[in-house]
Each structure stands twice: as C-alpha cells, then as structure tokens.
C-alpha cells in the first residue's frame, strides 16, 4: 500500500510515482492535433487494442558531455526507436547556433520496432566575457513526432 512504508508505519510524505507508472514518458509534450501516420488508422482486429502504442523512445533519455575544452568539437550518438505498431515520422528542430549544438540524422519514415541514430555535435564555445573557470551549457533538443514533442536534455561544461 502507498499509505504505509516497509515497516508498517504510516507515511509522512506522499509517494511520487515514476512517470513510467503514471502512463506518460518523461520529457514529452503531447501535440494538440494528433495526426495519423501516412498509412492511416489500423483496422486489423488483432491490433485494435494496441492503438495506444505509438511514438518513439530515446536511448539514452539525456546527454551529458561532461567537461569540454573550448574550441574543440565533440559528438555522441543517441538512438530514437519507434515503439508503435505503424511506421512513423519525426523531425528534429535544430538548436540555435549560439548553443554550438547540431543534430545530424537521416530523415524519413521509421518502421515499427526499428531505430534511427541521431548524431549530436557540440562545438565547445563560450559567448560573452572570458571570466575564467567553467561555463555550463544546457539545452533541450526538440524532436517533433506525429503525436508528441520529445525533449532531449543536453548538458556540457566548457573549460575556459
């Protein structure tokens, strides 16, 4: 029960369930207008109950570059996997140039169960005065799908 802890005592704080148990994915924003995939709605009886299985998962759900040397370029790979029962499309809204981030990927439909690699490049640069020390860069990359907008948090510390 959520009302008592493991020792049988009444809980003092409310239990916060993880987002996976609440039926939603972390770092997502649902779209106002839901578009159906190009193939249309599934009308097969065996898949009728699985209509809710749409969308993409991002692996890993966040990117941390760590400490970077100013003036150097770094890259990492993120996988976006289609966990739906139909093929779906997505596009990436490129981050603004002042972040130093760019995302390289191959556009096109992604079949159910398959995945696409996103290459995230960062040019470690500091805008403004050189105060010495470390400057933190943080930005959420927006991945627009047919049903929701996924947010991929990217963080890095640039050594001046």
C-alpha positions in Angstrom: 0.0 0.0 0.0 1.1 3.5 -0.6 -0.3 4.6 2.8 2.3 2.7 4.8 6.1 2.2 4.5 8.0 -1.1 4.6 7.9 -1.2 8.4 4.1 -0.8 8.5 4.2 2.8 9.8 2.0 5.5 8.2 3.9 7.5 5.6 4.6 11.2 6.4 5.2 12.2 2.7 3.2 11.4 -0.4 4.8 8.8 -2.6 5.7 10.1 -6.1 5.3 7.5 -8.7 7.7 7.4 -11.6 6.4 8.8 -14.9 6.5 5.3 -16.5 4.0 4.1 -14.0 1.8 7.1 -14.4 1.3 6.3 -18.1 3.5 9.0 -19.6 7.0 9.3 -20.8 9.5 11.8 -19.2 10.4 14.9 -21.2 7.4 14.8 -23.6 4.8 17.3 -24.6 1.7 15.9 -26.3 0.7 17.6 -29.6 -2.6 19.5 -29.7 -3.6 18.0 -33.0 -2.9 14.3 -33.4 -2.1 13.2 -36.9 -2.4 9.7 -38.0 0.5 8.1 -39.8 0.6 8.1 -43.6 -0.8 4.5 -43.6 -3.9 5.7 -41.7 -5.6 4.0 -38.7 -5.1 0.4 -38.0 -8.2 -1.6 -38.7 -7.0 -5.1 -38.1 -8.9 -6.7 -35.2 -5.8 -8.2 -33.6 -4.2 -4.7 -33.4 -7.3 -2.8 -32.4 -6.5 -2.9 -28.7 -3.0 -1.6 -29.4 -4.0 1.7 -30.8 -2.3 3.5 -27.8 1.1 2.1 -28.7 2.5 4.9 -30.7 5.5 7.1 -30.5 9.3 7.0 -30.0 11.7 6.3 -27.2 15.0 8.0 -26.9 18.0 6.0 -25.7 19.7 7.4 -23.6 17.0 9.8 -22.4 19.5 12.6 -21.7 23.0 13.5 -22.9 25.8 14.8 -20.6 29.0 15.6 -22.4 31.0 16.4 -19.2 33.9 18.9 -19.2 34.9 20.0 -22.7 37.9 22.1 -23.9 36.9 25.4 -25.5 37.3 25.4 -29.3 37.0 21.6 -29.8 34.2 19.7 -31.4 32.7 16.6 -29.7 30.0 14.2 -30.8 27.8 11.5 -29.4 25.1 9.1 -30.7 21.5 8.8 -29.5 19.1 6.2 -30.7 15.4 7.0 -31.4 13.3 3.9 -31.5 9.8 3.5 -32.9 7.8 1.6 -30.3 4.5 1.9 -32.1 2.7 -0.6 -34.4 2.8 1.6 -37.5 5.7 3.4 -39.2 6.0 6.9 -38.0 8.0 10.0 -38.9 9.9 12.6 -36.9 11.9 15.7 -37.4 14.4 17.5 -35.2 14.2 21.2 -34.6 17.8 22.3 -34.8 19.1 24.1 -31.7 20.0 27.8 -32.1 23.6 28.5 -33.3 24.7 30.1 -30.0 24.4 26.7 -28.2 27.1 25.2 -30.5 24.8 22.1 -31.0 23.8 20.5 -34.2 21.9 17.2 -34.8 22.7 15.0 -37.9 20.2 12.3 -38.9 18.6 10.7 -42.0 15.0 11.9 -42.4 12.3 9.5 -43.5 9.8 7.1 -42.1 10.8 4.7 -39.3 9.2 1.2 -39.4 7.6 -0.2 -36.2 10.3 -1.7 -34.0 13.2 -0.1 -35.9 15.5 2.7 -34.8 17.5 5.6 -36.2 20.7 7.1 -34.9 20.9 10.8 -34.2 24.5 12.3 -34.1 24.7 15.2 -31.7 27.7 17.5 -32.3 28.8 20.3 -30.0 31.3 23.0 -30.7 32.6 24.0 -27.2 32.4 27.8 -27.3 31.8 30.5 -24.8 29.7 33.5 -25.7 30.5 36.7 -23.7 33.3 37.6 -21.5 36.0 35.1 -20.6 35.7 35.1 -16.8 37.8 32.0 -16.3 36.8 28.7 -14.8 33.9 26.6 -16.2 30.7 27.7 -18.0 27.7 25.4 -18.2 25.8 24.9 -21.4 22.3 23.4 -21.2 19.7 23.0 -23.9 16.6 20.8 -24.7 16.7 19.4 -28.3 13.1 19.2 -29.6 12.2 16.1 -31.6 8.8 16.6 -33.2 6.8 13.4 -33.8 3.2 12.8 -35.1 1.8 12.5 -31.6 4.1 14.4 -29.2 7.2 16.5 -28.9 10.1 14.7 -27.2 12.7 16.8 -25.3 16.3 15.6 -25.2 18.2 17.5 -22.4 21.8 18.1 -23.4 24.4 19.4 -20.8 28.0 20.2 -21.0 30.6 22.2 -19.0 33.1 24.2 -21.1 36.6 24.7 -19.6 37.8 28.2 -20.3 
